[in-house]
Amino acid sequence: MSGLFLSRLTLSHFRSHKRAVVESDARPVAIYGPNGAGKTNLLEAVSLLTPGRGLRRAAAEDFVRRPESLGWKVTANLHSLGHIHEVETFAEAGGARQVRIDDKAATQIALGQIGRVLWLVPAMDRLWIEGADGRRRFLDRAALSFEPRHAESSVTYEKAMRERNRLLKDMVRDPHWYGALEQQMAEAGAQVLANRRLAVEMLMSAQTEAATAFPMADLSLSHPDTELPDTEDGLRDALADNRRSDLAAGRTLIGPHRTDLDAVFRAKGVAARDCSTGEQKALLISLILANARALEQMIGMPPILLLDEVAAHLDEGRRATLYDEICALGAQAWMTGTGAELFAELGDRAQYLEVTDDAGTSSVTMKEAP
């Protein structure tokens, strides 16, 4: 097949897995076992095959298996548009995370250029009712999937803003200290905003064009208290004009770091934050599927999907609908659940892994379809 999927995943001293090897094809991967057995750890390992800190946003030292603390390694054979790449990401004991692609040292941005990975985890269920930070991360993951250099722009912006905030806290008033930092923030910030707008446009378009049983969401970007300029010149001028207020607050009050993602349940005209728990979950699933469809149209292949405990809060009919849409999309979706019965509607359209725990060591076994 010429799509995007993993044919082999190997974990060494990663979380609860001393060693695990998964041989797979392009079909969805249904992973089941008791809570705490190490199912999510498999998904987290796959999430590290893309730029960023993975689905738990953990630091490199958090991945290491205890008590050995020997370092950790994730290796995968990644099929991407007819090519097979050997991808490694690892860290020595106490060291920083490293990446190798086809036996050559590489950057995390390079991971995003050969593959795309999207995920939905239980921690995201409260996305619409908690703070804007989580929604920005959700939006930035979508933006990163469309533009792998989005992370680079975000890091540049955040670094310059931290330096500016340090000046503000120290009550530095000389404008010459601010000029270069505000220029960096404006350049990177304008790119961040452009990438986010692209992500919203792609998600909206994919929802409108798709035949899906999941509810559609109308998305928009907002900024507290003021209209945020979206050009480099406009951002630079706005930062300069706002220095007095920022000095009083001791931090930067305007910029992309304050952007929020608003969503409205289209069929009901109700804000996502006011929807029921089930409706909020369905909206999230809809947006992940829309992101996957948009990527398939953009790069010619759907992304790898990581859906942790996604079936737990869906009735049998909605589960079957989700599985049908994943299979129609042709995505390799790695899904977890406590029991094989949660994946019965997939039948032989999927491959099955049972994960068990033996005295703190996870074990992975291939199984037949239930």
BELBELRA-V430472 format. One record per residue. N is the residue number from 1. RES is the residue in one letter. OMEGA is omega in whole degrees, -180 to 180 (NA if undefined). D_CENTER is the distance of its C-alpha to the mean C-alpha in Angstrom with 1 decimal. Layout:
BEGIN
n->[N	N]
res->[RES	RES]
omega->[OMEGA	OMEGA]
d_center->[D_CENTER	D_CENTER]
END
This chain:
BEGIN
n->[1	2	3	4	5	6	7	8	9	10	11	12	13	14	15	16	17	18	19	20	21	22	23	24	25	26	27	28	29	30	31	32	33	34	35	36	37	38	39	40	41	42	43	44	45	46	47	48	49	50	51	52	53	54	55	56	57	58	59	60	61	62	63	64	65	66	67	68	69	70	71	72	73	74	75	76	77	78	79	80	81	82	83	84	85	86	87	88	89	90	91	92	93	94	95	96	97	98	99	100	101	102	103	104	105	106	107	108	109	110	111	112	113	114	115	116	117	118	119	120	121	122	123	124	125	126	127	128	129	130	131	132	133	134	135	136	137	138	139	140	141	142	143	144	145	146	147	148	149	150	151	152	153	154	155	156	157	158	159	160	161	162	163	164	165	166	167	168	169	170	171	172	173	174	175	176	177	178	179	180	181	182	183	184	185	186	187	188	189	190	191	192	193	194	195	196	197	198	199	200	201	202	203	204	205	206	207	208	209	210	211	212	213	214	215	216	217	218	219	220	221	222	223	224	225	226	227	228	229	230	231	232	233	234	235	236	237	238	239	240	241	242	243	244	245	246	247	248	249	250	251	252	253	254	255	256	257	258	259	260	261	262	263	264	265	266	267	268	269	270	271	272	273	274	275	276	277	278	279	280	281	282	283	284	285	286	287	288	289	290	291	292	293	294	295	296	297	298	299	300	301	302	303	304	305	306	307	308	309	310	311	312	313	314	315	316	317	318	319	320	321	322	323	324	325	326	327	328	329	330	331	332	333	334	335	336	337	338	339	340	341	342	343	344	345	346	347	348	349	350	351	352	353	354	355	356	357	358	359	360	361	362	363	364	365	366	367	368	369	370]
res->[M	S	G	L	F	L	S	R	L	T	L	S	H	F	R	S	H	K	R	A	V	V	E	S	D	A	R	P	V	A	I	Y	G	P	N	G	A	G	K	T	N	L	L	E	A	V	S	L	L	T	P	G	R	G	L	R	R	A	A	A	E	D	F	V	R	R	P	E	S	L	G	W	K	V	T	A	N	L	H	S	L	G	H	I	H	E	V	E	T	F	A	E	A	G	G	A	R	Q	V	R	I	D	D	K	A	A	T	Q	I	A	L	G	Q	I	G	R	V	L	W	L	V	P	A	M	D	R	L	W	I	E	G	A	D	G	R	R	R	F	L	D	R	A	A	L	S	F	E	P	R	H	A	E	S	S	V	T	Y	E	K	A	M	R	E	R	N	R	L	L	K	D	M	V	R	D	P	H	W	Y	G	A	L	E	Q	Q	M	A	E	A	G	A	Q	V	L	A	N	R	R	L	A	V	E	M	L	M	S	A	Q	T	E	A	A	T	A	F	P	M	A	D	L	S	L	S	H	P	D	T	E	L	P	D	T	E	D	G	L	R	D	A	L	A	D	N	R	R	S	D	L	A	A	G	R	T	L	I	G	P	H	R	T	D	L	D	A	V	F	R	A	K	G	V	A	A	R	D	C	S	T	G	E	Q	K	A	L	L	I	S	L	I	L	A	N	A	R	A	L	E	Q	M	I	G	M	P	P	I	L	L	L	D	E	V	A	A	H	L	D	E	G	R	R	A	T	L	Y	D	E	I	C	A	L	G	A	Q	A	W	M	T	G	T	G	A	E	L	F	A	E	L	G	D	R	A	Q	Y	L	E	V	T	D	D	A	G	T	S	S	V	T	M	K	E	A	P]
omega->[-176	-179	-178	178	175	175	177	177	-180	178	176	180	-179	-179	-177	-176	175	172	177	178	178	173	-174	171	-172	-180	172	-180	179	-175	-179	-179	-177	176	178	-177	-180	-179	-178	178	176	178	180	178	178	-178	178	175	177	-178	177	-173	176	-171	175	-179	-175	174	-175	-178	-179	-176	-172	179	176	6	-174	179	-177	-168	-177	-180	173	179	-179	167	-175	176	-176	177	175	178	176	180	171	-175	177	169	-170	173	172	-179	179	-176	179	178	178	-179	172	177	-179	175	176	178	-175	176	175	177	179	175	-179	-179	179	-179	177	179	176	179	174	-176	-177	180	-179	-177	-179	-175	-171	-175	178	-173	-177	-179	-180	179	176	178	178	179	-179	174	177	179	179	180	178	-177	-176	-180	178	180	180	178	-179	-180	179	179	-177	-180	179	180	178	178	179	179	178	176	-179	180	178	178	175	-175	-179	-176	-179	178	-174	-170	-177	180	180	175	177	179	-179	-180	-178	-178	178	179	177	-180	179	179	179	178	177	-180	179	-180	-179	179	180	-179	-179	177	-176	-175	-173	170	-175	177	-179	-175	179	-180	170	-174	175	177	178	179	-176	168	-173	174	-175	175	-178	176	179	-180	-179	179	180	180	-179	178	178	-178	-174	-176	-178	179	180	177	179	-179	-177	179	-180	-173	179	178	-179	-180	179	-179	175	176	179	180	178	174	-169	-174	-177	-176	-177	177	-178	-178	-179	179	177	179	179	179	178	178	-179	177	178	178	179	-178	176	178	178	177	-180	179	180	178	178	178	-174	-173	176	178	177	179	167	-179	175	-175	-174	180	-174	-176	-171	-176	178	175	-174	-179	-180	176	-179	179	179	-179	179	-178	177	-179	178	179	-179	-178	169	-178	176	-172	179	176	-177	-178	-180	-178	179	-179	-175	-178	178	-179	-179	174	-179	171	-167	177	171	179	179	-179	178	178	176	178	-179	178	-177	-179	175	-178	174	177	-178	NA]
d_center->[24.7	23.2	19.6	16.5	16.7	17.5	21.2	21.3	19.1	21.0	20.3	22.9	23.3	19.7	19.5	22.0	22.4	25.4	25.1	23.3	23.6	22.1	23.7	22.1	22.6	20.5	20.8	18.4	18.5	19.6	19.5	21.9	23.8	24.8	22.6	22.2	22.9	19.7	17.7	14.4	15.2	15.2	11.7	10.7	12.8	11.2	7.7	10.0	11.1	8.7	9.1	8.3	9.2	7.2	6.3	9.5	9.5	12.8	15.4	16.9	19.9	18.2	17.4	21.2	23.3	26.1	29.0	29.2	26.8	27.4	24.0	21.4	20.3	17.9	19.4	18.5	20.3	17.9	19.7	18.8	21.3	24.2	23.6	22.8	21.1	21.4	18.4	18.9	17.0	19.2	21.0	24.7	25.9	25.3	23.8	20.7	18.0	19.1	18.1	20.6	20.5	23.7	25.4	24.9	23.1	20.1	17.6	13.8	14.0	16.0	13.3	11.5	15.0	15.7	12.7	9.5	7.0	5.1	5.4	7.7	9.6	12.9	12.2	10.6	14.0	15.6	13.2	16.2	18.9	17.7	17.4	15.9	13.7	11.1	11.4	11.1	7.8	6.6	8.8	7.9	4.4	7.0	9.6	8.3	8.2	11.7	12.9	12.0	14.4	12.6	11.6	15.4	16.6	14.6	16.0	19.4	19.5	18.7	21.2	23.9	23.4	23.9	27.1	28.2	27.7	29.8	32.5	32.3	32.7	35.6	37.2	37.6	39.1	40.0	38.1	38.2	35.7	33.1	33.6	31.6	28.7	28.5	28.7	25.7	23.8	25.1	24.2	20.6	20.2	21.6	19.1	16.1	17.7	18.5	14.9	13.9	17.0	16.3	13.0	15.0	17.8	16.0	14.5	18.0	19.8	18.0	18.7	22.3	23.0	21.6	23.9	21.8	23.1	20.2	20.9	19.9	18.7	20.2	17.8	19.1	18.6	21.0	22.3	24.5	28.2	28.4	27.4	25.3	26.5	24.1	26.3	26.8	30.4	29.7	27.1	29.5	32.3	30.5	29.6	33.2	34.6	32.5	33.6	36.3	34.0	31.4	34.3	35.3	31.9	31.2	27.8	26.3	26.2	25.0	22.2	18.6	17.7	19.4	17.8	16.8	15.3	18.1	18.1	21.3	22.0	23.9	26.5	27.6	27.1	25.6	22.9	19.9	20.8	24.2	23.2	23.7	21.2	21.3	20.9	17.8	16.2	17.5	16.1	12.5	13.2	14.9	12.2	9.8	13.0	13.9	10.9	11.8	15.4	15.1	13.7	16.5	18.9	17.8	17.6	19.6	17.3	14.6	11.3	11.0	9.7	9.2	11.0	12.4	15.8	15.2	18.9	20.3	20.7	21.6	25.2	26.5	26.7	23.2	21.9	24.1	22.9	19.2	20.3	22.5	19.9	17.5	20.7	21.9	18.8	19.3	15.8	15.7	13.9	13.9	15.0	16.6	19.7	22.8	25.2	25.8	27.3	23.9	23.4	27.0	26.4	24.6	27.8	28.0	25.2	23.0	23.5	23.7	23.0	24.7	23.6	26.3	27.1	30.3	31.2	27.7	27.0	24.6	26.1	24.5	26.9	26.7	28.4	30.0	28.8	30.0]
END
